[in-house]
Amino acid sequence: MDQLALLFVLLLGAVVSVPVGDRFGLPAPVLMTLLGIVLALLDFVPNVDIPPDLILPALLPPLLYAAVRRTSWRQFAANKRPIFLLAVALVFVTTVVVAVVAGAIVPGLPVAAAVALGALVAPPDPVAATAVAGQLGLPRRLVSILEGEGLFNDVTAIVLYHVAIAAAVSGTFSLPGAALDFLLSAVVALVIGVALGWGANKLMDLLGDPTLQIGLTLLVPYASYVLAEELHGSGVLAVLTTALFLAEYSTDADDVMTRLAGHTFWDVVDTLVTGVAFGLIGLELHNAIRTAEGHWGEMLGWAGTVVLVVVLVRLAWLLPATWLTQRLHAKRDYDEDIPTSWRETVVMWWSGMRGVASVALALAIPLKMDDGSPFPNRDEIIFIAFGVIMATLVLQGLTLPFLVRKLGVRPDVDSEKEFEKGLAIRAAKAAKRRLKEIEEVEELPEELSEQLLRRAFDIGLRISPELGDDERREAHEQRARRIRRVRRIQAEMMSAARHEVLSARSEPGADPEIVDRVLRHLDVRSLR
């Protein structure tokens, strides 16, 4: 098997793992990691030949962009305090505690190298968190916090990692200089993110064509990441800023085709890239196995200790942080999402799985120092890092569904329905207002006006059937049944038409381009 065949296997696994995961109630990223582990143990499967410094630039931009599309800037702003406590403060605390413990148990481990280890195992993976949280049907407030934490904690961890590696390689460290680098990295990333977001938004308006616009959205995250990294900014923060800008300002309510096609396209990209990323995590297991040859017992003990530290620090941080936030909520009316019970706090704690960023940072540790000597304890750091990744991703990922069911944590259906009902009312009122504005400038027959008014109300009922009273709901149901029957018959008619047009594609003298154009017209009509 060569590298190309291995990539095909990972892509196929990414597609198959989704229905398999749904069938058995297991997260698809965890299944892909297990597939990668199995492949890594097979003799005929080649070692992955990807430069470590290309893993993050190749995989992280599209994953971050796809995740941001499911949220909004205002949601992040509303949850800025919980996100700060988890994505910044907790990453710092985890880094420090891991560095102290690792320095105490691993002989000869320098402080800077210990901090690098702490930084690379500190951030929970944004892709694993969002994939698992979405599949388990957790309350939206927990999903929002986990998404915010996962998206922003890589920013903090990667900057800390680079500062620690620079100090370890050069042998010098300046706290004011590190703080200045951290600040400049964030400023550069924000400027580039906003600038590229604004430029991409203007370019989309000029392109006009949905195919070109969606293609541009695939290029923009990479451009944002690479440009920020070239200018010594945070590539992760730049991608997040660009994605949030486009999500906020590039949405045209009437551009239905671009929105539908864009969602489908990014669902496909998200599925495939996520599968490949977590498959690579399992495949890289051979690196950890190779580094442990000769002293398995000792290195397993170190890895187990650091795993315990990482898991317990998260719990020790979440319990008082959640209690404090709940107390502040009791005193003031804050519009932010927080866990409302100890059960939700436990689920948040067990959702701290490590993943792609930790693997890439571990493998990117340089081989040599500036003076030409080997990087201190590089093999030990890589083995411990993979121990943390495998333990949190596989163990926590496989047991989290059971824990959620056991604790009885479920989505807040009532509040979601209430919010949906409010949106339905707003949509119906907006349609009625627009109808009234049209009636002021156009003379409509009374029968047509009444029919359009009923349709305006039906817009709200389609979104939230509980909107109307019993009589109206019954009338709506009767109309809906008639419409479903008509649509079923129309669907069969359109199907016959598509089959007839498609059969013409293989006829002698038929122009495939014209056939495809007619077929595309029928497909668009079928969506209406």
VOVO-989042 format. One record per residue (C-alpha): residue number from 1; z, x, y. Coordinates in pm, 1 decimal. Layout:
N
> NUM	Z	X	Y
...
REM end
This chain:
528
> 1	0.0	0.0	0.0
> 2	-93.7	139.1	343.3
> 3	48.3	62.5	688.4
> 4	-207.1	-212.6	760.4
> 5	-129.8	-392.7	433.8
> 6	240.9	-366.9	512.6
> 7	182.3	-526.0	854.2
> 8	-7.6	-811.4	686.5
> 9	282.1	-867.8	445.5
> 10	524.9	-887.1	738.6
> 11	301.4	-1131.5	926.7
> 12	265.8	-1348.9	616.0
> 13	641.5	-1332.2	565.3
> 14	697.5	-1437.2	926.1
> 15	495.7	-1754.6	866.5
> 16	646.9	-1837.7	526.5
> 17	1008.6	-1762.1	628.2
> 18	1015.2	-2052.4	874.5
> 19	968.9	-2338.9	622.6
> 20	1176.8	-2151.4	362.0
> 21	1456.9	-2110.8	615.3
> 22	1436.5	-2479.2	709.3
> 23	1443.7	-2577.1	342.8
> 24	1757.5	-2377.2	261.6
> 25	1925.2	-2393.7	602.5
> 26	1898.0	-2017.2	664.8
> 27	1777.5	-1838.8	980.6
> 28	1421.8	-1707.0	951.7
> 29	1507.8	-1369.5	1118.9
> 30	1772.3	-1304.4	853.5
> 31	1525.8	-1386.1	575.3
> 32	1274.5	-1144.6	726.4
> 33	1541.5	-873.8	739.6
> 34	1614.0	-930.0	370.2
> 35	1239.3	-909.9	297.2
> 36	1224.4	-580.1	483.4
> 37	1519.6	-445.5	283.0
> 38	1349.5	-540.1	-45.4
> 39	1024.0	-376.1	65.4
> 40	1211.9	-61.3	173.8
> 41	1351.9	-24.1	-179.1
> 42	1009.5	-41.9	-347.5
> 43	849.7	294.4	-425.7
> 44	492.2	186.7	-349.8
> 45	577.3	60.0	0.0
> 46	517.9	332.7	262.8
> 47	772.6	434.1	523.0
> 48	715.6	271.8	860.3
> 49	523.4	513.4	1080.3
> 50	601.9	383.0	1429.9
> 51	727.6	617.6	1702.8
> 52	1079.0	498.4	1796.9
> 53	997.0	501.4	2168.1
> 54	725.2	238.8	2106.7
> 55	939.5	-17.6	1922.8
> 56	1103.0	-168.4	2231.5
> 57	787.3	-169.8	2452.1
> 58	579.8	-321.9	2169.8
> 59	817.2	-594.9	2051.6
> 60	1067.6	-679.1	2324.3
> 61	844.3	-802.3	2614.4
> 62	681.6	-1095.0	2427.0
> 63	1011.3	-1189.0	2259.5
> 64	1194.5	-1196.3	2594.0
> 65	913.8	-1389.0	2762.8
> 66	904.6	-1649.1	2484.8
> 67	1282.5	-1693.3	2503.2
> 68	1283.8	-1734.0	2882.8
> 69	1022.2	-2010.1	2858.8
> 70	1290.9	-2226.6	2694.6
> 71	1530.7	-2194.5	2985.3
> 72	1528.6	-2179.2	3366.4
> 73	1661.6	-1975.5	3655.9
> 74	1890.5	-2259.3	3764.2
> 75	2048.6	-2268.4	3418.7
> 76	2122.2	-1897.4	3442.3
> 77	2258.6	-1937.8	3794.9
> 78	2485.9	-2223.1	3686.6
> 79	2620.8	-2011.6	3399.2
> 80	2643.5	-1683.1	3588.8
> 81	3014.9	-1635.6	3521.4
> 82	3008.8	-1681.7	3140.8
> 83	2691.3	-1471.8	3122.4
> 84	2851.6	-1194.4	3330.4
> 85	3163.6	-1194.5	3113.5
> 86	2954.1	-1161.1	2795.7
> 87	2639.5	-974.0	2897.5
> 88	2801.8	-718.7	3128.7
> 89	3178.6	-703.3	3091.4
> 90	3189.0	-745.3	2712.5
> 91	2912.5	-486.6	2663.8
> 92	3112.2	-236.2	2870.6
> 93	3433.5	-311.7	2680.1
> 94	3263.5	-291.1	2338.4
> 95	3096.1	36.5	2434.1
> 96	3425.9	192.8	2541.2
> 97	3626.8	73.6	2238.9
> 98	3357.5	179.3	1990.0
> 99	3328.7	517.6	2161.8
> 100	3705.1	574.1	2140.2
> 101	3726.3	472.1	1773.4
> 102	3412.2	663.1	1670.6
> 103	3534.6	974.0	1850.7
> 104	3861.9	949.6	1659.8
> 105	3719.7	902.9	1309.2
> 106	3394.6	1106.7	1315.1
> 107	3474.2	1479.4	1323.9
> 108	3310.9	1673.3	1606.5
> 109	3151.2	1368.6	1775.1
> 110	3116.5	1444.7	2150.3
> 111	3223.1	1184.4	2405.2
> 112	2867.9	1126.5	2536.0
> 113	2730.7	1077.5	2184.0
> 114	3014.8	835.8	2105.0
> 115	2932.3	635.2	2420.6
> 116	2565.7	625.9	2316.1
> 117	2672.8	483.4	1978.8
> 118	2891.1	225.4	2151.6
> 119	2610.0	121.8	2385.9
> 120	2348.9	77.1	2114.2
> 121	2572.1	-140.7	1890.7
> 122	2726.4	-340.2	2178.8
> 123	2454.4	-598.6	2261.0
> 124	2397.8	-899.3	2031.0
> 125	2027.9	-957.4	1975.1
> 126	1870.6	-1225.8	2200.6
> 127	1608.4	-1325.8	1942.7
> 128	1854.3	-1363.5	1655.4
> 129	2097.9	-1559.2	1871.0
> 130	1841.5	-1806.9	2005.5
> 131	1665.7	-1848.7	1668.8
> 132	1987.9	-1914.2	1481.4
> 133	2142.1	-2133.6	1751.7
> 134	1829.2	-2347.5	1780.9
> 135	1792.0	-2392.2	1404.9
> 136	2155.8	-2491.9	1348.9
> 137	2152.1	-2768.3	1609.2
> 138	2442.6	-2631.3	1812.9
> 139	2554.4	-2803.3	2133.4
> 140	2323.9	-2723.6	2422.9
> 141	2605.5	-2561.0	2621.8
> 142	2658.7	-2304.4	2343.8
> 143	2285.7	-2241.2	2310.2
> 144	2263.0	-2186.5	2688.0
> 145	2545.1	-1931.0	2686.3
> 146	2410.3	-1746.7	2380.3
> 147	2061.2	-1735.6	2530.6
> 148	2193.1	-1604.7	2861.8
> 149	2411.4	-1344.6	2692.5
> 150	2135.6	-1228.8	2458.3
> 151	1875.3	-1198.4	2731.9
> 152	2084.6	-1002.5	2980.6
> 153	2310.8	-787.2	2764.2
> 154	2022.1	-556.6	2668.6
> 155	1990.3	-465.3	3037.5
> 156	2348.3	-337.9	3049.3
> 157	2339.9	-170.9	2708.1
> 158	2009.7	13.3	2755.5
> 159	2115.9	156.7	3091.7
> 160	2449.7	272.9	2944.6
> 161	2264.3	423.3	2648.4
> 162	2024.4	622.6	2866.9
> 163	2310.0	751.6	3083.5
> 164	2504.1	861.2	2773.5
> 165	2199.9	1026.7	2610.6
> 166	2118.5	1213.3	2932.4
> 167	2477.1	1337.2	2952.4
> 168	2477.2	1441.9	2585.9
> 169	2143.0	1625.3	2608.7
> 170	2212.4	1803.9	2938.0
> 171	2585.5	1857.2	2891.6
> 172	2664.1	1724.1	3241.7
> 173	2780.2	1384.7	3367.4
> 174	2847.9	1240.2	3711.8
> 175	3011.1	898.8	3743.9
> 176	2878.7	834.6	4099.8
> 177	2533.4	944.0	3984.9
> 178	2547.2	713.6	3682.3
> 179	2657.1	420.1	3898.6
> 180	2374.4	490.9	4143.8
> 181	2122.3	509.4	3857.7
> 182	2250.1	175.7	3725.9
> 183	2209.9	13.0	4069.5
> 184	1865.8	161.1	4137.3
> 185	1746.3	60.1	3790.7
> 186	1840.2	-301.4	3860.5
> 187	1686.8	-303.1	4212.0
> 188	1357.2	-151.4	4092.7
> 189	1338.9	-401.6	3805.7
> 190	1403.6	-700.8	4031.9
> 191	1141.2	-590.8	4286.5
> 192	878.2	-529.1	4018.1
> 193	964.0	-851.3	3836.3
> 194	928.7	-1067.5	4147.3
> 195	615.2	-886.4	4265.4
> 196	437.2	-918.7	3930.5
> 197	551.4	-1278.8	3893.3
> 198	411.7	-1364.9	4236.6
> 199	87.1	-1177.6	4170.1
> 200	41.6	-1335.2	3826.6
> 201	101.8	-1681.2	3972.3
> 202	-169.4	-1628.2	4235.8
> 203	-408.8	-1486.4	3977.3
> 204	-357.9	-1787.7	3750.6
> 205	-465.8	-2015.4	4036.0
> 206	-782.7	-1807.0	4078.5
> 207	-863.4	-1799.1	3706.1
> 208	-839.9	-2175.4	3659.8
> 209	-943.0	-2167.5	3293.0
> 210	-652.7	-2239.7	3050.9
> 211	-771.0	-1974.8	2802.2
> 212	-768.9	-1702.4	3066.8
> 213	-437.4	-1819.1	3212.1
> 214	-264.8	-1809.4	2873.2
> 215	-418.1	-1469.7	2800.2
> 216	-273.4	-1342.8	3128.5
> 217	74.7	-1460.3	3029.4
> 218	53.3	-1232.0	2724.9
> 219	-33.7	-928.9	2938.6
> 220	216.7	-983.8	3218.9
> 221	538.6	-915.5	3017.1
> 222	397.4	-583.5	2894.2
> 223	283.3	-486.5	3242.6
> 224	624.1	-571.2	3387.2
> 225	811.3	-371.2	3122.0
> 226	590.3	-61.4	3133.5
> 227	570.3	-46.6	3513.8
> 228	947.5	-81.0	3551.9
> 229	1013.0	189.6	3293.3
> 230	761.9	423.1	3460.5
> 231	948.2	381.9	3791.2
> 232	1287.7	437.9	3620.4
> 233	1385.3	72.7	3638.2
> 234	1510.1	-160.2	3365.9
> 235	1208.9	-286.7	3173.1
> 236	1413.9	-566.8	3018.2
> 237	1536.6	-695.1	3355.7
> 238	1184.9	-673.1	3498.9
> 239	1043.5	-888.1	3215.8
> 240	1322.9	-1142.2	3256.0
> 241	1265.4	-1162.2	3631.8
> 242	889.5	-1202.2	3592.2
> 243	929.2	-1467.9	3323.2
> 244	1187.5	-1663.8	3524.3
> 245	964.0	-1649.9	3833.9
> 246	662.5	-1782.8	3643.3
> 247	868.6	-2050.8	3468.8
> 248	993.1	-2168.0	3808.1
> 249	679.5	-2150.7	4022.0
> 250	368.8	-2154.0	3799.7
> 251	421.4	-2496.9	3643.7
> 252	163.4	-2754.9	3750.6
> 253	279.4	-3101.5	3644.0
> 254	-81.2	-3222.5	3604.5
> 255	-210.5	-2919.7	3411.4
> 256	-155.3	-3087.8	3075.1
> 257	-401.2	-2885.0	2865.2
> 258	-268.5	-2545.6	2980.2
> 259	89.0	-2653.3	2918.3
> 260	20.9	-2787.5	2567.6
> 261	-196.4	-2492.2	2468.2
> 262	50.8	-2247.2	2624.3
> 263	342.8	-2388.9	2428.3
> 264	145.7	-2368.9	2104.8
> 265	25.9	-2015.1	2177.1
> 266	373.0	-1883.5	2258.4
> 267	525.4	-2058.0	1957.9
> 268	278.8	-1866.3	1740.4
> 269	346.3	-1535.2	1920.1
> 270	721.8	-1587.5	1900.4
> 271	708.9	-1663.1	1527.5
> 272	489.7	-1366.7	1436.3
> 273	652.3	-1103.6	1657.9
> 274	1002.8	-1215.6	1559.5
> 275	910.2	-1189.4	1191.5
> 276	761.3	-842.8	1231.8
> 277	1057.4	-721.8	1440.9
> 278	1320.9	-826.1	1188.9
> 279	1108.6	-713.6	896.6
> 280	1099.6	-368.3	1057.6
> 281	1480.0	-370.2	1080.0
> 282	1498.9	-405.1	702.2
> 283	1222.3	-149.3	644.9
> 284	1401.2	109.8	857.3
> 285	1685.4	101.4	603.5
> 286	1536.0	408.5	439.4
> 287	1625.7	611.5	750.0
> 288	1991.3	519.1	711.9
> 289	1986.2	584.9	336.0
> 290	1833.9	928.6	388.7
> 291	2095.7	1030.5	645.4
> 292	2384.7	939.2	412.1
> 293	2277.3	1150.6	116.8
> 294	2566.2	1357.7	-11.5
> 295	2851.3	1183.4	170.2
> 296	2811.6	809.8	111.4
> 297	3179.1	726.6	83.4
> 298	3280.3	889.7	409.9
> 299	2993.5	744.0	612.1
> 300	3039.4	395.0	465.8
> 301	3401.9	413.4	576.2
> 302	3300.9	508.1	929.9
> 303	3039.1	231.4	943.0
> 304	3284.2	-26.8	808.8
> 305	3542.1	71.9	1070.9
> 306	3292.7	38.4	1357.2
> 307	3171.5	-299.2	1219.8
> 308	3531.2	-421.3	1219.9
> 309	3581.2	-295.3	1575.3
> 310	3263.5	-463.1	1703.7
> 311	3351.0	-797.7	1543.2
> 312	3718.1	-797.1	1648.1
> 313	3648.8	-687.1	2005.8
> 314	3416.3	-984.2	2050.8
> 315	3683.7	-1221.2	1920.2
> 316	3958.4	-1059.3	2127.4
> 317	3741.0	-1091.3	2436.7
> 318	3618.4	-1448.0	2377.8
> 319	3958.7	-1608.2	2320.6
> 320	4120.7	-1519.2	2657.2
> 321	3789.0	-1543.1	2845.0
> 322	3731.3	-1897.2	2716.3
> 323	4092.7	-1995.9	2791.1
> 324	4067.0	-1859.3	3146.5
> 325	3735.8	-2032.5	3210.5
> 326	3873.4	-2363.6	3082.8
> 327	4174.5	-2328.3	3314.4
> 328	3945.5	-2265.6	3611.5
> 329	3737.8	-2568.2	3513.7
> 330	4051.4	-2781.2	3507.4
> 331	4131.5	-2680.9	3866.6
> 332	3780.9	-2688.6	4012.9
> 333	3458.5	-2868.8	3932.2
> 334	3230.6	-2588.1	3812.0
> 335	2880.8	-2676.2	3697.1
> 336	2857.8	-2434.3	3405.3
> 337	2848.4	-2443.9	3027.0
> 338	3156.5	-2327.8	2835.4
> 339	3293.1	-2381.1	2482.5
> 340	3512.4	-2691.4	2486.0
> 341	3718.5	-2618.7	2173.1
> 342	3842.8	-2334.2	1956.8
> 343	3581.1	-2431.3	1697.3
> 344	3296.5	-2368.3	1941.1
> 345	3459.3	-2039.2	2041.8
> 346	3467.6	-1930.9	1676.3
> 347	3097.6	-2016.2	1638.4
> 348	3017.8	-1812.7	1949.4
> 349	3216.8	-1523.2	1807.9
> 350	3035.3	-1526.7	1473.8
> 351	2695.7	-1553.1	1648.2
> 352	2712.3	-1194.5	1777.6
> 353	2438.8	-1049.5	1555.1
> 354	2278.0	-715.2	1637.2
> 355	1905.3	-658.7	1598.4
> 356	1586.3	-513.2	1745.6
> 357	1727.1	-329.8	2049.5
> 358	2000.7	-160.9	1846.1
> 359	1748.4	-35.5	1586.3
> 360	1508.4	98.3	1848.9
> 361	1783.9	274.1	2044.7
> 362	1931.6	430.4	1730.0
> 363	1594.9	567.3	1617.4
> 364	1514.1	689.8	1971.4
> 365	1807.1	934.1	1978.9
> 366	1648.5	1275.2	2047.7
> 367	1641.1	1538.3	1777.4
> 368	1736.7	1828.4	2004.5
> 369	1939.6	1906.2	2315.9
> 370	1805.9	2078.3	2627.2
> 371	1918.6	2415.3	2489.1
> 372	1726.7	2361.7	2164.9
> 373	2027.9	2289.7	1945.4
> 374	2032.3	1976.8	1723.1
> 375	2165.7	1655.3	1876.4
> 376	2530.0	1632.8	1762.8
> 377	2601.3	1392.8	1474.7
> 378	2261.2	1221.5	1501.2
> 379	2253.2	1129.7	1130.9
> 380	2606.9	986.3	1144.0
> 381	2523.8	778.5	1454.4
> 382	2209.1	634.2	1294.0
> 383	2391.0	543.8	972.2
> 384	2681.2	376.5	1156.1
> 385	2436.8	186.1	1378.0
> 386	2245.9	52.9	1077.3
> 387	2572.4	-39.7	911.0
> 388	2665.2	-253.1	1212.9
> 389	2318.3	-409.8	1231.5
> 390	2301.5	-497.8	861.8
> 391	2658.9	-627.4	844.7
> 392	2632.6	-847.8	1152.5
> 393	2275.6	-965.9	1102.9
> 394	2280.4	-1031.0	728.5
> 395	2645.8	-1119.7	668.0
> 396	2700.6	-1322.6	982.4
> 397	2348.6	-1465.4	979.9
> 398	2380.2	-1594.0	622.9
> 399	2732.1	-1734.6	667.9
> 400	2691.7	-1885.6	1015.2
> 401	2527.8	-2210.6	890.0
> 402	2819.3	-2261.6	647.8
> 403	3071.3	-2189.1	924.6
> 404	2906.9	-2437.4	1161.5
> 405	2911.7	-2709.7	895.3
> 406	3270.3	-2629.0	794.0
> 407	3398.2	-2643.1	1152.8
> 408	3202.6	-2959.3	1227.2
> 409	3034.4	-2820.4	1540.1
> 410	2753.6	-3057.7	1630.1
> 411	2532.0	-3121.3	1930.4
> 412	2668.6	-3353.1	2197.6
> 413	2425.8	-3634.9	2122.1
> 414	2579.0	-3882.0	2369.2
> 415	2546.3	-3654.6	2670.6
> 416	2193.0	-3554.9	2567.9
> 417	2091.8	-3921.0	2538.3
> 418	2253.7	-3997.7	2874.2
> 419	2060.8	-3716.0	3039.2
> 420	1741.2	-3830.2	2868.1
> 421	1802.7	-4184.4	2990.6
> 422	1847.2	-4057.7	3345.7
> 423	1515.3	-3874.2	3326.3
> 424	1348.8	-4186.6	3186.4
> 425	1473.4	-4391.1	3483.4
> 426	1350.8	-4127.0	3728.5
> 427	1008.2	-4114.6	3559.5
> 428	970.6	-4494.0	3564.4
> 429	1078.1	-4516.1	3929.4
> 430	835.2	-4240.1	4027.4
> 431	550.8	-4426.8	3853.4
> 432	646.4	-4751.9	4029.6
> 433	662.7	-4578.2	4369.1
> 434	318.0	-4433.2	4317.3
> 435	181.7	-4774.6	4213.7
> 436	324.2	-4927.8	4530.1
> 437	163.7	-4654.5	4742.6
> 438	-173.4	-4721.4	4575.7
> 439	-137.6	-5097.5	4634.0
> 440	-86.9	-5032.4	5005.4
> 441	-431.3	-4871.1	5037.4
> 442	-617.8	-5047.7	4755.8
> 443	-640.1	-5418.5	4682.7
> 444	-557.5	-5471.6	4314.1
> 445	-595.4	-5802.3	4125.7
> 446	-257.8	-5962.6	4058.1
> 447	-308.7	-5948.8	3680.9
> 448	-394.3	-5577.6	3693.1
> 449	-98.2	-5506.0	3923.0
> 450	142.8	-5677.1	3682.8
> 451	-7.6	-5493.1	3387.8
> 452	31.6	-5155.5	3564.4
> 453	388.0	-5244.7	3662.4
> 454	470.7	-5312.6	3295.1
> 455	314.9	-4979.5	3201.8
> 456	528.6	-4804.7	3461.7
> 457	837.2	-4953.4	3299.7
> 458	701.1	-4864.7	2955.8
> 459	692.2	-4497.4	3062.2
> 460	1071.3	-4505.1	3083.3
> 461	1107.9	-4700.3	2759.6
> 462	893.1	-4452.2	2568.7
> 463	1121.3	-4170.4	2678.6
> 464	1445.5	-4361.7	2622.3
> 465	1419.9	-4693.0	2428.6
> 466	1777.3	-4779.6	2535.7
> 467	1665.0	-4814.3	2896.6
> 468	1581.2	-5183.5	2889.7
> 469	1769.2	-5495.7	2786.2
> 470	1725.2	-5653.5	2442.4
> 471	1443.5	-5885.9	2549.5
> 472	1248.3	-5609.1	2719.2
> 473	1306.5	-5372.1	2430.0
> 474	1176.2	-5633.2	2187.3
> 475	865.9	-5693.7	2401.5
> 476	816.2	-5318.1	2425.4
> 477	849.8	-5283.6	2048.4
> 478	589.3	-5554.6	1993.5
> 479	348.3	-5380.5	2231.9
> 480	429.2	-5047.1	2069.2
> 481	347.9	-5189.3	1724.9
> 482	15.4	-5322.9	1852.8
> 483	-61.2	-4989.4	2018.8
> 484	27.6	-4797.5	1701.6
> 485	-204.9	-5020.8	1501.0
> 486	-487.6	-4974.6	1750.3
> 487	-427.1	-4597.9	1758.9
> 488	-428.3	-4579.8	1379.7
> 489	-765.6	-4753.0	1366.9
> 490	-896.1	-4539.5	1654.4
> 491	-774.1	-4226.5	1475.2
> 492	-971.3	-4322.4	1165.0
> 493	-1280.0	-4391.5	1379.3
> 494	-1243.6	-4057.2	1558.0
> 495	-1193.8	-3884.0	1222.9
> 496	-1521.1	-4029.6	1095.7
> 497	-1692.6	-3915.6	1416.1
> 498	-1552.5	-3560.9	1386.0
> 499	-1657.1	-3532.0	1020.6
> 500	-2009.1	-3643.3	1108.6
> 501	-2038.8	-3394.7	1396.7
> 502	-1885.7	-3115.3	1188.9
> 503	-2133.3	-3176.6	905.5
> 504	-2416.6	-3117.6	1152.0
> 505	-2295.5	-2757.7	1194.7
> 506	-2441.7	-2661.1	856.2
> 507	-2770.5	-2845.5	903.0
> 508	-3089.5	-2641.6	955.8
> 509	-3174.8	-2594.8	1322.8
> 510	-2833.3	-2707.5	1449.0
> 511	-2689.6	-2504.1	1738.9
> 512	-2325.4	-2422.9	1642.9
> 513	-2226.1	-2380.1	2007.4
> 514	-2342.0	-2730.7	2098.4
> 515	-2174.8	-2874.0	1788.0
> 516	-1847.5	-2700.9	1881.7
> 517	-1872.7	-2831.7	2239.0
> 518	-1913.7	-3189.4	2117.9
> 519	-1633.0	-3141.0	1865.1
> 520	-1405.1	-3007.7	2138.8
> 521	-1480.0	-3319.5	2344.9
> 522	-1380.3	-3540.8	2050.8
> 523	-1063.5	-3334.2	1995.2
> 524	-958.1	-3380.8	2358.2
> 525	-1023.9	-3754.3	2332.7
> 526	-806.0	-3765.3	2020.1
> 527	-510.7	-3619.8	2211.2
> 528	-508.9	-3897.0	2468.6
REM end
